[in-house]
Amino acid sequence: MRKCLPKIKFFKNIATQFVHDTIDFVMNGVVPTSKYPDVSESDLTTIFEAFKYFFCQILKLNLSESEIGSDLKTLNVGEEDQTVIISALLARWNQLKQKLSYHSVNYDNAHLVDFDWKLHVSLSSNSISQFREPLLLLNLYITDENLTQKELLVELTKDDLDMLIQHLETVNNEVIKLKF
């Protein structure tokens, strides 16, 4: 990326437009090659992909304005350019967050249709009275985008079930945060 960056001179009048073009690329995936005729399409795509990765990491980590500035300073980005990038990011923060959330939710169209569960007791010893471990057998019925239904059988011990419930609660809390 460093060898591509010098080809785009970051003049103040086009810096804002370039950053917004990059954000538009994150939103719709289209590289505006006609706006930058002096740069080859492959170099421009490389630059836009690098900025996309950087912006996605900023959103993923939910960095503050000062943390973004610190990261840009580490990348040897000048003060004026930092201001342009940060102001554009902050202006379109919610829009980017919503698009990336939508993209991650629609990553796979498979969804849970139904489930069934059974409780079994596993006898794990020569002496039945010594050790009995309850197991949850969970049948998940999943349908994908082609409407093919698959059955997935999951066997969970009490510890595994507790961990699954904890992970699902964490996911639920993250989804609730994204809604607001």
N, C-alpha and C positions, 0 to 999 in steps of 0.2 A: 504494500500500500504506500509506503514512504516514497518509492520511486514514481508513483503515479501522482501523488499530491502536488509536486511542483508544477505539473502541467496546467493546473487550475490556479490562476492567480486570484487570491482571495481579496479582491478590491471591495471596499466597503459597500459600494452600491450593488454588487452582485452577491455578496456574502449571505445576506438575508435570504435572497431568492434561492441560492444554492442549498441552504439548510432546509428551507421549506420544500424544495424539490426532493431532497433526501427523505424528509418526513412523508411526502406524498408517495415516494417509492415504498416506504414501509407500509403505507396504507393500501396501495393498489398494485405494487410489484412492477410498475412500468418505469423503465429508465428513460428520462427525457433527453435522448441523444441529440435531437434537433436544436436544443438550447445551448449545447456545448460542442460545436462542430470541430474545434481544434483538438479534441480528445477522442481517441478511438473508443469504440463501443465497449470493447473488452476491458480497457482501463477504467472507463466510466462505471461499468458494472462492478468492477472490483472495489472502486471507491464507495459506491452506494451500498454494496454488501457490507463493507467494513463499518460504515456509519450505521447501517441498520443493526448490525451486531452490537455496536456500542450503545445505541439508543435502547435496544431491547434489554441489555444488561442493566442500564440505568433504571428502567422501569421495573425490571424484575427485582432488583435490590432496593427499589424505592429510595434512591439516593436524594439527599438534600441538595440545595443549590450550591452550598459550599463544597460538598463532596464531589459534585459534578465538576466544579471549577478546579478542584485539586487534581482530579483525574485528567482533565484537559491540560492542566499545567504540566503534569507528568509526561504527557504526549507532546510537549513543546508547542502547544497552541498559544498564540499571542493573546494578550488581554482583550483587545477589541474583538477578535474572533471568538473568544470565550463568551463574551457578553452576548454576541449575536447568537451563538449556539444555545446558550442557556435560556435567553429570552424566547427563542423560537420553541424550544422544548417545553418551557413552562406554559407558553400560550396554547400549545396543542397537547398538553399532558393528558387530559381526560380523553381526548379523541384517540390518541395513541394507545392508551391503557385499554380502552374499550375494544379497539380493533385487535390488539394482541390477545385479549381475553376471549374474544369471539373466535379467533384463529385457533387458540389452544383448545377450546371447547369442541370445535368442529374438526379436530384432528382425525378422529375416527368416528364413523357413523354407527358403529355397533352400540346397541343399548340393551339394557336388561328388560326382559319382557315379563318374566315370572320367576319365582323361586320356591323351593320346597326344602324342608329341613327334617332331619331325624336325629334322635339322640341314641347313641349306642354306648354300651359299656364294654371297654376292652379289658380282657383278662390277660394280664401281663406276667403272671407268675405261675409256678408249679402249684402253689397253694392258692386256690381261688380266694380264700378269705383274706389273704395278705394284701393284694393290690388290685384295685379296680380303677381304671381311668376312664372318665366320661369323654366321649368324642361326639362332636357335632358334625353330621354329614349334611352339607349344604349343596343342593342342586340349583345351579343358576342356568336359566334359559335365556340365551342371548340371540338377538336378531341383528344381522348386519344390513348394509345398504342394499344388498341383492335380495333381501327378505329371506335369506337362509337362516334357519334356526339351528343353533348349536347348544348342546347341553354340556355344562362344565360341573364336574363333581369336585368339591373341596372338602377335605377332612381336616377339622380343626380341633386341637386340644384346648383346654381352658385358657392356657397362656396365649395360644395363637388367636383365639377368639377375642381375648382382652386387647391384644395388640391391634387386631383388625378394627375393633370398635374405636380404639384410640385414634387410628389413622383416619377412619371415616369422619370422626368428630373434627379432626384437624382440617380435612378437606372441606367439610361443611362450613367451618369458620372462615376459611379462605374465600369460598364462594360468596358467603354473606358480605365479606369485605368488598369484593368486586362489584356487588350490586350497588353499593353506596359509594 
